């Protein structure tokens, strides 16, 4: 099982991050057929072969994922795409 850890710093507050991260994760969900939901400051998402969580705080988002065998082969692509979306959407 491949693990993915991303820490993204931003100048935005937690409330703004929540709204923008919802948009970003909507795009990721559509692309990878994920389902996700908020619980407090954590956004959990999953599908067969992928479990993940994004935790927000003021000025920071931390994303952790566990990728199964099939998606593990695409770890670099998934990480790059998510980093790009976080960088563009959460300056």
Secondary structure, DSSP 8 states (H G I E B T S, - for coil): -EEEEEEEE-SS-HHHHHHHHHHHHHHHHHHHT-EEEEETTEEEEEETTEEEEEEEETTEEEEEEEE-HHHHTTHHHHHHHHHHHHHHH--
